[in-house]
Amino acid sequence: MINAGGLVLKRWEPAWAAALVEVVRASLPELNRFMPWAHQGYGVEDADAFLTTSASDWERGTAFNYAVFTAIGELVGAASLMTRMGPGVLEIGYWIHSAHTGQGYATAAARTLASLARSLPGVDRVALRHDAANAGSAAVAGKAGFVEVDRFARSVEAPGESGVAVLREWR
Ligand SMILES: CC(C)(COP(=O)(O)OP(=O)(O)OC[C@H]1O[C@@H](n2cnc3c(N)ncnc32)[C@H](O)[C@@H]1OP(=O)(O)O)[C@@H](O)C(=O)NCCC(=O)NCCS
């Protein structure tokens, strides 16, 4: 469990599948643009699969997915630390329930996870990737202290993507 200002980040638990479905479905118009997994029919099977994978990723040490709660226990999104960029790098990801955006939640989660990740032994860089068309994620990343270090072409996987990825590092 991680305290992030007014938020609490907790390792996902299987019992939260129904709550996850509710939050994802309420946020589909925004999530769907940039998150390939957020399809129109998102349901409990998808949530169960995510939670099962999250548990095994955690055991293997490949990704650390957290549910994001307010201080009064509302589920307002998700944030993660991932090792997929290779040794010495932790990559951050996040999304926020559309009814709770604009309150600094993504920024607080990203900044807190970045600071924590950088303090871990063996972690040289904390990185974040977003599509160049994702103005919201770009604003969050900049505000949380991530600076752009590269841009590169990648395949378009979600309807809002431009095919240009922005790579940022936390400074
Ligand atoms: C993008 C997203 C994470 C923003 O979450 P949030 O909790 O509202 O972000 P914050 O409140 O911390 O906002 C930080 C800054 O970003 C700005 N911002 C947020 N969304 C924005 C948008 N869509 N367009 C432009 N600026 C945006 C805010 O105005 C704020 O700046 P300000 O304080 O100067 O006003 C959220 O809308 C989301 O989950 N989007 C869909 C999923 C996604 O794209 N995830 C990232 C994938 S890389």
The ligand as a Tripos MOL2 file, in Angstrom:
@<TRIPOS>MOLECULE
LIG
   48    50     1     0     0
SMALL
NO_CHARGES

@<TRIPOS>ATOM
      1 C1         -5.1130   11.5280  -18.9930 C.3       1 LIG1
      2 C2         -5.6510   11.2020  -17.5920 C.3       1 LIG1
      3 C3         -4.7450   10.1410  -16.9650 C.3       1 LIG1
      4 C4         -5.6530   12.4880  -16.7490 C.3       1 LIG1
      5 O1         -5.9930   12.1650  -15.4010 O.3       1 LIG1
      6 P1         -6.3240   13.3400  -14.3360 P.3       1 LIG1
      7 O2         -6.3650   12.7270  -12.9810 O.co2     1 LIG1
      8 O3         -7.4820   14.1160  -14.7820 O.co2     1 LIG1
      9 O4         -5.0190   14.2580  -14.4890 O.3       1 LIG1
     10 P2         -4.6030   15.4570  -13.5200 P.3       1 LIG1
     11 O5         -5.8300   15.9860  -12.8260 O.co2     1 LIG1
     12 O6         -3.4670   14.9980  -12.6700 O.co2     1 LIG1
     13 O7         -4.1360   16.5480  -14.5840 O.3       1 LIG1
     14 C5         -2.8080   17.0510  -14.6710 C.3       1 LIG1
     15 C6         -2.8050   18.1500  -15.7120 C.3       1 LIG1
     16 O8         -3.1650   17.5650  -16.9760 O.3       1 LIG1
     17 C7         -4.1760   18.3450  -17.5870 C.3       1 LIG1
     18 N1         -5.0370   17.4660  -18.3600 N.ar      1 LIG1
     19 C8         -5.7000   16.3670  -17.9100 C.ar      1 LIG1
     20 N2         -6.4000   15.7980  -18.9170 N.ar      1 LIG1
     21 C9         -6.1810   16.5730  -19.9980 C.ar      1 LIG1
     22 C10        -6.6140   16.4820  -21.3440 C.ar      1 LIG1
     23 N3         -7.4200   15.4840  -21.7660 N.pl3     1 LIG1
     24 N4         -6.1770   17.4180  -22.2300 N.ar      1 LIG1
     25 C11        -5.3390   18.3970  -21.8210 C.ar      1 LIG1
     26 N5         -4.8780   18.5320  -20.5520 N.ar      1 LIG1
     27 C12        -5.3020   17.6140  -19.6590 C.ar      1 LIG1
     28 C13        -4.9210   18.9460  -16.4300 C.3       1 LIG1
     29 O9         -5.6190   20.1180  -16.8440 O.3       1 LIG1
     30 C14        -3.8090   19.2430  -15.4500 C.3       1 LIG1
     31 O10        -3.1600   20.4570  -15.7470 O.3       1 LIG1
     32 P3         -3.4840   21.7980  -14.8750 P.3       1 LIG1
     33 O11        -3.3030   21.4240  -13.4320 O.co2     1 LIG1
     34 O12        -2.4760   22.7630  -15.3940 O.co2     1 LIG1
     35 O13        -4.8910   22.1250  -15.2020 O.co2     1 LIG1
     36 C15        -7.1000   10.6500  -17.6820 C.3       1 LIG1
     37 O14        -7.9070   11.5700  -18.4070 O.3       1 LIG1
     38 C16        -7.1910    9.2940  -18.3390 C.2       1 LIG1
     39 O15        -7.1980    8.2900  -17.6510 O.2       1 LIG1
     40 N6         -7.2630    9.2460  -19.6980 N.am      1 LIG1
     41 C17        -7.4330    8.0080  -20.4480 C.3       1 LIG1
     42 C18        -6.3390    6.9740  -20.2360 C.3       1 LIG1
     43 C19        -4.9550    7.4670  -20.6220 C.2       1 LIG1
     44 O16        -4.7790    8.1350  -21.6280 O.2       1 LIG1
     45 N7         -3.9560    7.0750  -19.8110 N.am      1 LIG1
     46 C20        -2.5730    7.3860  -20.0790 C.3       1 LIG1
     47 C21        -2.0080    6.4500  -21.0790 C.3       1 LIG1
     48 S1         -0.2940    6.8190  -21.4430 S.3       1 LIG1
@<TRIPOS>BOND
     1     1     2 1
     2     2     3 1
     3     2     4 1
     4     2    36 1
     5     4     5 1
     6     5     6 1
     7     6     7 2
     8     6     8 1
     9     6     9 1
    10     9    10 1
    11    10    11 2
    12    10    12 1
    13    10    13 1
    14    13    14 1
    15    14    15 1
    16    15    16 1
    17    15    30 1
    18    16    17 1
    19    17    18 1
    20    17    28 1
    21    18    19 ar
    22    18    27 ar
    23    19    20 ar
    24    20    21 ar
    25    21    22 ar
    26    21    27 ar
    27    22    23 1
    28    22    24 ar
    29    24    25 ar
    30    25    26 ar
    31    26    27 ar
    32    28    29 1
    33    28    30 1
    34    30    31 1
    35    31    32 1
    36    32    33 2
    37    32    34 1
    38    32    35 1
    39    36    37 1
    40    36    38 1
    41    38    39 2
    42    38    40 1
    43    40    41 1
    44    41    42 1
    45    42    43 1
    46    43    44 2
    47    43    45 1
    48    45    46 1
    49    46    47 1
    50    47    48 1
@<TRIPOS>SUBSTRUCTURE
     1 LIG1         1 GROUP 0 **** ****
